[in-house]
């Protein structure tokens, strides 16, 4: 098996991300890389990163608060959707205020 080293631009193309997103993932320690500049990435490491990020088919469906759906809403609609999700999970939105006042 030959090891294939990729440039940042090639890594971005392989991951279908922007160059800046790849650079941020590298700086944040999410992508293993060869010290640089120029930074190089093993194709195998990038493929493992993608596999780790995949949701298995048997996993429960993601919450209704998927970012993609929130981006399609106005800020007011998104806020209402988030509030409804929080209430549906049984969280008390006034708990902080009540603790601060000392009334539970």
C-alpha positions as CSV (number, residue, x, y, z in Angstrom):
1,X,0.0,0.0,0.0
2,X,1.4,3.4,-1.0
3,X,0.9,6.4,1.2
4,X,-0.6,9.3,-0.7
5,X,0.2,12.8,0.7
6,X,-2.2,15.5,-0.3
7,X,-1.8,19.3,-0.2
8,X,-4.4,21.4,1.7
9,X,-6.2,22.2,-1.5
10,X,-6.4,18.6,-2.5
11,X,-7.6,17.7,1.1
12,X,-10.3,20.3,0.8
13,X,-11.4,18.9,-2.5
14,X,-11.4,15.3,-1.2
15,X,-13.4,16.4,1.9
16,X,-15.6,18.7,-0.2
17,X,-14.8,21.6,2.2
18,X,-13.4,25.0,1.6
19,X,-9.7,25.6,2.1
20,X,-10.4,27.7,5.2
21,X,-12.5,25.0,6.7
22,X,-9.6,22.5,6.3
23,X,-7.2,25.0,7.8
24,X,-9.5,25.5,10.8
25,X,-9.9,21.8,11.3
26,X,-6.1,21.5,11.2
27,X,-5.5,24.3,13.7
28,X,-8.2,22.9,16.0
29,X,-6.4,19.5,16.0
30,X,-9.2,17.5,14.2
31,X,-7.1,16.6,11.1
32,X,-3.7,14.8,11.5
33,X,-1.1,16.4,9.3
34,X,2.6,16.6,8.4
35,X,4.2,19.7,10.0
36,X,4.6,22.6,7.6
37,X,4.1,24.9,5.9
38,X,3.3,23.4,3.4
39,X,1.0,21.2,5.4
40,X,0.4,17.7,4.0
41,X,-2.3,15.2,4.8
42,X,-2.4,11.4,4.4
43,X,-5.4,10.4,2.3
44,X,-6.0,7.5,4.6
45,X,-6.2,9.9,7.6
46,X,-8.7,12.0,5.8
47,X,-10.8,9.0,4.9
48,X,-10.8,7.9,8.6
49,X,-11.9,11.4,9.6
50,X,-14.9,11.1,7.2
51,X,-15.7,7.6,8.6
52,X,-15.6,8.9,12.2
53,X,-18.0,11.7,11.2
54,X,-20.6,9.4,9.5
55,X,-23.8,8.5,11.3
56,X,-24.5,4.8,11.2
57,X,-27.7,3.7,9.4
58,X,-29.0,2.2,12.6
59,X,-28.6,5.4,14.6
60,X,-31.7,7.3,15.6
61,X,-32.6,10.2,13.2
62,X,-31.0,13.5,14.0
63,X,-33.0,16.0,16.1
64,X,-35.4,18.2,14.2
65,X,-33.1,21.1,15.0
66,X,-30.8,20.2,12.1
67,X,-28.8,23.3,11.2
68,X,-29.8,23.1,7.6
69,X,-33.5,23.4,8.6
70,X,-32.8,26.3,10.9
71,X,-30.9,28.2,8.2
72,X,-34.1,28.2,6.1
73,X,-36.1,29.9,8.8
74,X,-36.2,33.5,9.9
75,X,-34.4,34.3,13.2
76,X,-37.8,34.5,15.0
77,X,-39.0,31.2,13.6
78,X,-35.7,29.5,14.5
79,X,-36.0,30.9,18.1
80,X,-39.5,29.6,18.4
81,X,-38.5,26.2,17.1
82,X,-35.6,25.9,19.5
83,X,-37.8,27.0,22.4
84,X,-40.4,24.4,21.5
85,X,-37.7,21.7,21.4
86,X,-36.4,22.7,24.8
87,X,-39.9,22.6,26.3
88,X,-40.7,19.3,24.7
89,X,-37.6,17.8,26.4
90,X,-39.0,18.9,29.8
91,X,-36.6,21.7,30.5
92,X,-37.9,24.6,32.6
93,X,-37.0,27.9,30.9
94,X,-37.5,29.8,34.1
95,X,-35.3,27.5,36.3
96,X,-32.4,29.9,36.3
97,X,-34.5,32.8,37.4
98,X,-36.2,30.7,40.1
99,X,-32.8,29.6,41.5
100,X,-31.5,33.2,41.4
101,X,-34.6,34.4,43.4
102,X,-34.4,31.3,45.7
103,X,-37.9,30.1,44.8
104,X,-37.9,26.5,43.5
